[in-house]
């Protein structure tokens, strides 16, 4: 990753803040599939892992092992820290991709055993090596002997006049006492150092033998540690592949968890870049280098973004923001922006921001810019930011040149973000469908930039107002305006008025869009209310017909008991009830549906996936696919209504127990198959898994037609003849 682009986009401090969380120094980039990285980062964020331990880079140690070399004990311990951290991670109950990845890390038994030999300080634990324990004990006892001997010396009455204190001082790794000049008369000792006050740190000759013994024991310990390190190195040599693998995976996990911890600071979001680049927008983005900044929301989906407007109004920072968001997303670095932010994935991110002119390179500003632009013709899949594109040459000539250059680069899949004061260049490019104009807004009342932006218009520079704000005398400004001329001033006024109108127009459009959404919502509610009322009316009509049948049934009972007068009375009452019922005609709609339309089948909503004649394949919102008649569907939304003949519908209500049944006795084959089709569709919608259909035996035609239909019905698991008690050969048990 180039440090140059980081510096140009003012991201140095931000990147360093992230890198400070790393367990060791490394590049900020992640190798491999960015989508897998993104999934693992999201999964890691759901756990509370401790941060990885700080470790050294071990690439040289791995290379040394490959050459059959031996490591130092502290180098071996660096590997142990990595392995122990993964063993700690494996103690968690992991899921999905993270579980799959961590389970691939299997520590060899010999390596695992070595990890158990070290304590948290990197020293060999007691009880691992008997010789090592004996030397450590001897060193400890010898140190105590030295200390006791020193205290014995300090107890000498002749030395009391020369003693500064009665403490043992560690100087250059040795135990000493502090005395003043003239101590030689009372003590034979070796001087190790002098204090700031001019006193002497000395080692008495009486403890010299103990000191020599200490050195001998220390040398023995070092020799033994070298022997142990060689033994462990031999084991490591047999597992170089594993050590290389786990060393690399540690860096990978370190990348992930550092980013997760970094995202928690200031509530940052991860924005995954998309390769399509069809929709790119910043939503509430704040550049990391800015403090207390206004969030920026900008659509930059088009190929060319041309930022114009007031000086010191934030044009350059907007350019850097667009490139910074793209850069940070590319390397999965979280930043402050709304999660609805969308950015593209680019192979190259190029910032042309500086004046290339210098004494060293002996090149003019414009020539330097041309060199940088010439390199772009060899690029594809890049995003380029160019600050002050008109820098260093005549504006009219440059406008024509840059128009052609930009159009050429657009054909090479290069997105270009430009800041410019070239009104001519902006006007030349404005008519292009793939050019987005963005103006930095100026508050004319308070004479200062607002650091806000308006899309779709060319902005004024407000050079005179900016100069006045930064201390240029008013008389100079007025004189400059006279020189500038009335015509150009009128042009600026026209641009300003067009910007104002554009802002007003966008606000009106936004208000109208909100009104349309509210209107559509109300229409949808009315439509659903109408459907509910229609359903209730239909149910009421059916209820009244049921009452009528009940009344006539009672009348027939009266006739059978030969109570004629009572029978006639019951019949008259029944007829009066029927005459009092006004037929409720529910207008139904016949619509020419097409694939993809949202529709309702009974109370189930879904979409049409295919149409064959009068039959429709319908997929419910729950994922159920069935075949139904087109006339049994209604539009789920706000359809154009056409009065039609009421339809016949077989509706199935889910029973509390037993079989769902359909009796086809006495029906013609085509009528029976149509009713069976509707019946099975309703059963599927209502979630039945077994139904019973009676077709009778008779001539066998109806039974044959039912069997033939069931053989080709797509949602059947199986069907069989019913048991004798349920109809035998005259019925079918169908499993859905």
HELIX and SHEET records of a PDB file:
HELIX    1   1 UNK A    3  UNK A    8  1                                   6    
HELIX    2   2 UNK A   12  UNK A   19  1                                   8    
HELIX    3   3 UNK A   34  UNK A   44  1                                  11    
HELIX    4   4 UNK A   59  UNK A   66  1                                   8    
HELIX    5   5 UNK A   73  UNK A   89  1                                  17    
HELIX    6   6 UNK A   96  UNK A  102  1                                   7    
HELIX    7   7 UNK A  109  UNK A  115  1                                   7    
HELIX    8   8 UNK A  130  UNK A  154  1                                  25    
HELIX    9   9 UNK A  157  UNK A  159  5                                   3    
HELIX   10  10 UNK A  183  UNK A  185  5                                   3    
HELIX   11  11 UNK A  205  UNK A  207  5                                   3    
HELIX   12  12 UNK A  208  UNK A  237  1                                  30    
HELIX   13  13 UNK A  240  UNK A  263  1                                  24    
HELIX   14  14 UNK A  315  UNK A  330  1                                  16    
HELIX   15  15 UNK A  365  UNK A  376  1                                  12    
HELIX   16  16 UNK A  395  UNK A  410  1                                  16    
HELIX   17  17 UNK A  423  UNK A  430  1                                   8    
HELIX   18  18 UNK A  463  UNK A  469  1                                   7    
HELIX   19  19 UNK A  474  UNK A  484  1                                  11    
HELIX   20  20 UNK A  486  UNK A  560  1                                  75    
HELIX   21  21 UNK A  564  UNK A  580  1                                  17    
HELIX   22  22 UNK A  630  UNK A  632  5                                   3    
HELIX   23  23 UNK A  669  UNK A  686  1                                  18    
HELIX   24  24 UNK A  701  UNK A  712  1                                  12    
HELIX   25  25 UNK A  724  UNK A  726  5                                   3    
HELIX   26  26 UNK A  728  UNK A  730  5                                   3    
SHEET    1   A 4 UNK A 169  UNK A 171  0                                        
SHEET    2   A 4 UNK A 174  UNK A 179 -1                                        
SHEET    3   A 4 UNK A 200  UNK A 204 -1                                        
SHEET    4   A 4 UNK A 189  UNK A 194 -1                                        
SHEET    1   B 2 UNK A 281  UNK A 285  0                                        
SHEET    2   B 2 UNK A 296  UNK A 299 -1                                        
SHEET    1   C 6 UNK A 348  UNK A 352  0                                        
SHEET    2   C 6 UNK A 382  UNK A 386  1                                        
SHEET    3   C 6 UNK A 414  UNK A 419  1                                        
SHEET    4   C 6 UNK A 304  UNK A 309  1                                        
SHEET    5   C 6 UNK A 435  UNK A 443  1                                        
SHEET    6   C 6 UNK A 448  UNK A 455 -1                                        
SHEET    1   D 2 UNK A 588  UNK A 589  0                                        
SHEET    2   D 2 UNK A 643  UNK A 644 -1                                        
SHEET    1   E 5 UNK A 625  UNK A 629  0                                        
SHEET    2   E 5 UNK A 615  UNK A 620 -1                                        
SHEET    3   E 5 UNK A 604  UNK A 612 -1                                        
SHEET    4   E 5 UNK A 598  UNK A 601 -1                                        
SHEET    5   E 5 UNK A 633  UNK A 635 -1                                        
SHEET    1   F 4 UNK A 660  UNK A 663  0                                        
SHEET    2   F 4 UNK A 690  UNK A 694  1                                        
SHEET    3   F 4 UNK A 731  UNK A 735 -1                                        
SHEET    4   F 4 UNK A 718  UNK A 721 -1                                        
END                                                                             
